[in-house]
């Protein structure tokens, strides 16, 4: 669990910082104008694909877009497309697995992001959409730099506080999978055929935390050990696109309809991507130069990784203490923020909400 926290903490803090900076320094209403109307899904995907954000860093950024007025479809499209690829990930993929697979990976990130966003908008009627949420009063146009920093920090804190339970659960589940799944389990499934290997790769990678760049040497070593190419594609798509923390955060921040659309797109898209690659580019030889594998990690960490892990643990503990205090004083729980009935003056609606 400590090793997993070391891996995700720097990215999570980076994502929270980006979300806070966007809230504090971008003009009020900009995200709502850009990602709240026609073509929002397209814009979200085109912005997200080149960004080097992993599946944990993308959580606060994606939910922050929603809170600033983006549609649910645009938020889900960003959450699906962004962590699958990035400039750094594409270059690493090309070097270890070849340019055909690297370009295929970019194309699938675009297509799955678009499909997930459009599906989310289709299954989420406007009457079920969550209202725009902001952390306190909007930032004044003439606010000082320090005031903007404080506002951005408050917004980032609000985002982390709303999903800290799912982050903790995600660390536990991902660490459990990494610790107890045998090293040669996936590679050995190649003997049972491509379909079985793709299904197993999907089941393992959905809850597992792995960033787009780090997934490449893992996938290369699995391919070298005999895992079919289609299953490698599934791992490269589903692994970075989701993990237990992201799944919980999507449910917490967007609702169950976007969550169903999000998971369905990743499951169907990754399997379809694996099959298409086997059909069209199955004869393409992969460049296999990686020596890492799924369970080969350093137990220590750089000083900045340790500092980030300690900071994130302290932040989560602070969120837990505040939520516990709210619960003990019978105040409105954070989970009810954004529910219109909680803001109603009608006592029956408030009772039903609580």
Secondary structure as a PSIPRED ss2 file (coil, helix, strand):
# PSIPRED VFORMAT (PSIPRED V4.0)

   1 X C   1.000  0.000  0.000
   2 X H   0.000  1.000  0.000
   3 X H   0.000  1.000  0.000
   4 X H   0.000  1.000  0.000
   5 X H   0.000  1.000  0.000
   6 X H   0.000  1.000  0.000
   7 X H   0.000  1.000  0.000
   8 X H   0.000  1.000  0.000
   9 X H   0.000  1.000  0.000
  10 X H   0.000  1.000  0.000
  11 X H   0.000  1.000  0.000
  12 X H   0.000  1.000  0.000
  13 X H   0.000  1.000  0.000
  14 X H   0.000  1.000  0.000
  15 X H   0.000  1.000  0.000
  16 X H   0.000  1.000  0.000
  17 X H   0.000  1.000  0.000
  18 X H   0.000  1.000  0.000
  19 X H   0.000  1.000  0.000
  20 X H   0.000  1.000  0.000
  21 X H   0.000  1.000  0.000
  22 X H   0.000  1.000  0.000
  23 X H   0.000  1.000  0.000
  24 X H   0.000  1.000  0.000
  25 X H   0.000  1.000  0.000
  26 X C   1.000  0.000  0.000
  27 X C   1.000  0.000  0.000
  28 X C   1.000  0.000  0.000
  29 X C   1.000  0.000  0.000
  30 X H   0.000  1.000  0.000
  31 X H   0.000  1.000  0.000
  32 X H   0.000  1.000  0.000
  33 X H   0.000  1.000  0.000
  34 X H   0.000  1.000  0.000
  35 X H   0.000  1.000  0.000
  36 X C   1.000  0.000  0.000
  37 X C   1.000  0.000  0.000
  38 X C   1.000  0.000  0.000
  39 X C   1.000  0.000  0.000
  40 X H   0.000  1.000  0.000
  41 X H   0.000  1.000  0.000
  42 X H   0.000  1.000  0.000
  43 X H   0.000  1.000  0.000
  44 X H   0.000  1.000  0.000
  45 X H   0.000  1.000  0.000
  46 X H   0.000  1.000  0.000
  47 X H   0.000  1.000  0.000
  48 X H   0.000  1.000  0.000
  49 X H   0.000  1.000  0.000
  50 X C   1.000  0.000  0.000
  51 X C   1.000  0.000  0.000
  52 X C   1.000  0.000  0.000
  53 X C   1.000  0.000  0.000
  54 X C   1.000  0.000  0.000
  55 X C   1.000  0.000  0.000
  56 X C   1.000  0.000  0.000
  57 X H   0.000  1.000  0.000
  58 X H   0.000  1.000  0.000
  59 X H   0.000  1.000  0.000
  60 X H   0.000  1.000  0.000
  61 X H   0.000  1.000  0.000
  62 X H   0.000  1.000  0.000
  63 X H   0.000  1.000  0.000
  64 X H   0.000  1.000  0.000
  65 X H   0.000  1.000  0.000
  66 X H   0.000  1.000  0.000
  67 X H   0.000  1.000  0.000
  68 X C   1.000  0.000  0.000
  69 X C   1.000  0.000  0.000
  70 X C   1.000  0.000  0.000
  71 X C   1.000  0.000  0.000
  72 X H   0.000  1.000  0.000
  73 X H   0.000  1.000  0.000
  74 X H   0.000  1.000  0.000
  75 X H   0.000  1.000  0.000
  76 X H   0.000  1.000  0.000
  77 X H   0.000  1.000  0.000
  78 X H   0.000  1.000  0.000
  79 X H   0.000  1.000  0.000
  80 X H   0.000  1.000  0.000
  81 X H   0.000  1.000  0.000
  82 X H   0.000  1.000  0.000
  83 X H   0.000  1.000  0.000
  84 X H   0.000  1.000  0.000
  85 X C   1.000  0.000  0.000
  86 X C   1.000  0.000  0.000
  87 X H   0.000  1.000  0.000
  88 X H   0.000  1.000  0.000
  89 X H   0.000  1.000  0.000
  90 X H   0.000  1.000  0.000
  91 X H   0.000  1.000  0.000
  92 X H   0.000  1.000  0.000
  93 X H   0.000  1.000  0.000
  94 X H   0.000  1.000  0.000
  95 X H   0.000  1.000  0.000
  96 X H   0.000  1.000  0.000
  97 X H   0.000  1.000  0.000
  98 X C   1.000  0.000  0.000
  99 X H   0.000  1.000  0.000
 100 X H   0.000  1.000  0.000
 101 X H   0.000  1.000  0.000
 102 X H   0.000  1.000  0.000
 103 X H   0.000  1.000  0.000
 104 X H   0.000  1.000  0.000
 105 X H   0.000  1.000  0.000
 106 X H   0.000  1.000  0.000
 107 X H   0.000  1.000  0.000
 108 X H   0.000  1.000  0.000
 109 X H   0.000  1.000  0.000
 110 X H   0.000  1.000  0.000
 111 X H   0.000  1.000  0.000
 112 X H   0.000  1.000  0.000
 113 X H   0.000  1.000  0.000
 114 X H   0.000  1.000  0.000
 115 X H   0.000  1.000  0.000
 116 X H   0.000  1.000  0.000
 117 X H   0.000  1.000  0.000
 118 X H   0.000  1.000  0.000
 119 X H   0.000  1.000  0.000
 120 X H   0.000  1.000  0.000
 121 X H   0.000  1.000  0.000
 122 X H   0.000  1.000  0.000
 123 X H   0.000  1.000  0.000
 124 X C   1.000  0.000  0.000
 125 X C   1.000  0.000  0.000
 126 X H   0.000  1.000  0.000
 127 X H   0.000  1.000  0.000
 128 X H   0.000  1.000  0.000
 129 X C   1.000  0.000  0.000
 130 X C   1.000  0.000  0.000
 131 X C   1.000  0.000  0.000
 132 X C   1.000  0.000  0.000
 133 X C   1.000  0.000  0.000
 134 X C   1.000  0.000  0.000
 135 X C   1.000  0.000  0.000
 136 X C   1.000  0.000  0.000
 137 X C   1.000  0.000  0.000
 138 X C   1.000  0.000  0.000
 139 X C   1.000  0.000  0.000
 140 X C   1.000  0.000  0.000
 141 X C   1.000  0.000  0.000
 142 X C   1.000  0.000  0.000
 143 X C   1.000  0.000  0.000
 144 X C   1.000  0.000  0.000
 145 X H   0.000  1.000  0.000
 146 X H   0.000  1.000  0.000
 147 X H   0.000  1.000  0.000
 148 X H   0.000  1.000  0.000
 149 X H   0.000  1.000  0.000
 150 X H   0.000  1.000  0.000
 151 X H   0.000  1.000  0.000
 152 X H   0.000  1.000  0.000
 153 X H   0.000  1.000  0.000
 154 X H   0.000  1.000  0.000
 155 X H   0.000  1.000  0.000
 156 X H   0.000  1.000  0.000
 157 X H   0.000  1.000  0.000
 158 X H   0.000  1.000  0.000
 159 X H   0.000  1.000  0.000
 160 X H   0.000  1.000  0.000
 161 X H   0.000  1.000  0.000
 162 X H   0.000  1.000  0.000
 163 X H   0.000  1.000  0.000
 164 X H   0.000  1.000  0.000
 165 X H   0.000  1.000  0.000
 166 X H   0.000  1.000  0.000
 167 X H   0.000  1.000  0.000
 168 X H   0.000  1.000  0.000
 169 X H   0.000  1.000  0.000
 170 X H   0.000  1.000  0.000
 171 X H   0.000  1.000  0.000
 172 X H   0.000  1.000  0.000
 173 X H   0.000  1.000  0.000
 174 X H   0.000  1.000  0.000
 175 X H   0.000  1.000  0.000
 176 X H   0.000  1.000  0.000
 177 X H   0.000  1.000  0.000
 178 X H   0.000  1.000  0.000
 179 X H   0.000  1.000  0.000
 180 X H   0.000  1.000  0.000
 181 X C   1.000  0.000  0.000
 182 X C   1.000  0.000  0.000
 183 X C   1.000  0.000  0.000
 184 X C   1.000  0.000  0.000
 185 X H   0.000  1.000  0.000
 186 X H   0.000  1.000  0.000
 187 X H   0.000  1.000  0.000
 188 X H   0.000  1.000  0.000
 189 X H   0.000  1.000  0.000
 190 X H   0.000  1.000  0.000
 191 X H   0.000  1.000  0.000
 192 X H   0.000  1.000  0.000
 193 X C   1.000  0.000  0.000
 194 X H   0.000  1.000  0.000
 195 X H   0.000  1.000  0.000
 196 X H   0.000  1.000  0.000
 197 X H   0.000  1.000  0.000
 198 X H   0.000  1.000  0.000
 199 X H   0.000  1.000  0.000
 200 X H   0.000  1.000  0.000
 201 X H   0.000  1.000  0.000
 202 X H   0.000  1.000  0.000
 203 X H   0.000  1.000  0.000
 204 X H   0.000  1.000  0.000
 205 X H   0.000  1.000  0.000
 206 X H   0.000  1.000  0.000
 207 X H   0.000  1.000  0.000
 208 X C   1.000  0.000  0.000
 209 X C   1.000  0.000  0.000
 210 X C   1.000  0.000  0.000
 211 X C   1.000  0.000  0.000
 212 X H   0.000  1.000  0.000
 213 X H   0.000  1.000  0.000
 214 X H   0.000  1.000  0.000
 215 X H   0.000  1.000  0.000
 216 X H   0.000  1.000  0.000
 217 X H   0.000  1.000  0.000
 218 X H   0.000  1.000  0.000
 219 X H   0.000  1.000  0.000
 220 X H   0.000  1.000  0.000
 221 X H   0.000  1.000  0.000
 222 X H   0.000  1.000  0.000
 223 X H   0.000  1.000  0.000
 224 X H   0.000  1.000  0.000
 225 X C   1.000  0.000  0.000
 226 X C   1.000  0.000  0.000
 227 X C   1.000  0.000  0.000
 228 X C   1.000  0.000  0.000
 229 X H   0.000  1.000  0.000
 230 X H   0.000  1.000  0.000
 231 X H   0.000  1.000  0.000
 232 X H   0.000  1.000  0.000
 233 X H   0.000  1.000  0.000
 234 X H   0.000  1.000  0.000
 235 X H   0.000  1.000  0.000
 236 X H   0.000  1.000  0.000
 237 X H   0.000  1.000  0.000
 238 X H   0.000  1.000  0.000
 239 X H   0.000  1.000  0.000
 240 X H   0.000  1.000  0.000
 241 X H   0.000  1.000  0.000
 242 X C   1.000  0.000  0.000
 243 X C   1.000  0.000  0.000
 244 X H   0.000  1.000  0.000
 245 X H   0.000  1.000  0.000
 246 X H   0.000  1.000  0.000
 247 X H   0.000  1.000  0.000
 248 X H   0.000  1.000  0.000
 249 X H   0.000  1.000  0.000
 250 X H   0.000  1.000  0.000
 251 X H   0.000  1.000  0.000
 252 X H   0.000  1.000  0.000
 253 X H   0.000  1.000  0.000
 254 X H   0.000  1.000  0.000
 255 X C   1.000  0.000  0.000
 256 X H   0.000  1.000  0.000
 257 X H   0.000  1.000  0.000
 258 X H   0.000  1.000  0.000
 259 X H   0.000  1.000  0.000
 260 X H   0.000  1.000  0.000
 261 X H   0.000  1.000  0.000
 262 X H   0.000  1.000  0.000
 263 X H   0.000  1.000  0.000
 264 X H   0.000  1.000  0.000
 265 X H   0.000  1.000  0.000
 266 X H   0.000  1.000  0.000
 267 X H   0.000  1.000  0.000
 268 X H   0.000  1.000  0.000
 269 X H   0.000  1.000  0.000
 270 X H   0.000  1.000  0.000
 271 X H   0.000  1.000  0.000
 272 X H   0.000  1.000  0.000
 273 X H   0.000  1.000  0.000
 274 X H   0.000  1.000  0.000
 275 X H   0.000  1.000  0.000
 276 X H   0.000  1.000  0.000
 277 X H   0.000  1.000  0.000
 278 X H   0.000  1.000  0.000
 279 X H   0.000  1.000  0.000
 280 X H   0.000  1.000  0.000
 281 X H   0.000  1.000  0.000
 282 X C   1.000  0.000  0.000
 283 X C   1.000  0.000  0.000
 284 X C   1.000  0.000  0.000
 285 X C   1.000  0.000  0.000
 286 X C   1.000  0.000  0.000
 287 X C   1.000  0.000  0.000
 288 X C   1.000  0.000  0.000
 289 X C   1.000  0.000  0.000
 290 X C   1.000  0.000  0.000
 291 X C   1.000  0.000  0.000
 292 X C   1.000  0.000  0.000
 293 X C   1.000  0.000  0.000
 294 X C   1.000  0.000  0.000
 295 X C   1.000  0.000  0.000
 296 X C   1.000  0.000  0.000
 297 X C   1.000  0.000  0.000
 298 X C   1.000  0.000  0.000
 299 X C   1.000  0.000  0.000
 300 X C   1.000  0.000  0.000
 301 X C   1.000  0.000  0.000
 302 X C   1.000  0.000  0.000
 303 X H   0.000  1.000  0.000
 304 X H   0.000  1.000  0.000
 305 X H   0.000  1.000  0.000
 306 X H   0.000  1.000  0.000
 307 X H   0.000  1.000  0.000
 308 X H   0.000  1.000  0.000
 309 X H   0.000  1.000  0.000
 310 X H   0.000  1.000  0.000
 311 X H   0.000  1.000  0.000
 312 X H   0.000  1.000  0.000
 313 X H   0.000  1.000  0.000
 314 X H   0.000  1.000  0.000
 315 X H   0.000  1.000  0.000
 316 X H   0.000  1.000  0.000
 317 X H   0.000  1.000  0.000
 318 X H   0.000  1.000  0.000
 319 X H   0.000  1.000  0.000
 320 X H   0.000  1.000  0.000
 321 X H   0.000  1.000  0.000
 322 X H   0.000  1.000  0.000
 323 X H   0.000  1.000  0.000
 324 X H   0.000  1.000  0.000
 325 X H   0.000  1.000  0.000
 326 X H   0.000  1.000  0.000
 327 X H   0.000  1.000  0.000
 328 X H   0.000  1.000  0.000
 329 X C   1.000  0.000  0.000
 330 X C   1.000  0.000  0.000
 331 X C   1.000  0.000  0.000
 332 X C   1.000  0.000  0.000
 333 X C   1.000  0.000  0.000
 334 X H   0.000  1.000  0.000
 335 X H   0.000  1.000  0.000
 336 X H   0.000  1.000  0.000
 337 X C   1.000  0.000  0.000
 338 X C   1.000  0.000  0.000
 339 X C   1.000  0.000  0.000
 340 X H   0.000  1.000  0.000
 341 X H   0.000  1.000  0.000
 342 X H   0.000  1.000  0.000
 343 X H   0.000  1.000  0.000
 344 X C   1.000  0.000  0.000
 345 X C   1.000  0.000  0.000
 346 X C   1.000  0.000  0.000
 347 X H   0.000  1.000  0.000
 348 X H   0.000  1.000  0.000
 349 X H   0.000  1.000  0.000
 350 X H   0.000  1.000  0.000
 351 X H   0.000  1.000  0.000
 352 X H   0.000  1.000  0.000
 353 X H   0.000  1.000  0.000
 354 X C   1.000  0.000  0.000
